[in-house]
């Protein structure tokens, strides 16, 4: 079984694409980088459609 991904200083989960995604992307660009995963709740589970 794959190890679950968790949020940390380089990984951020966003449930939808909105202004907070842009803020997170800007923060990562201005530091050491990272990834923003859209469509996931804070728990790492996919958002139900």
Secondary structure, 3 states (H helix, E strand, C coil): CCCCCCCECCEEEECCCCHHHHHHHHHHHCCCCCEEEECECCCCCECCC
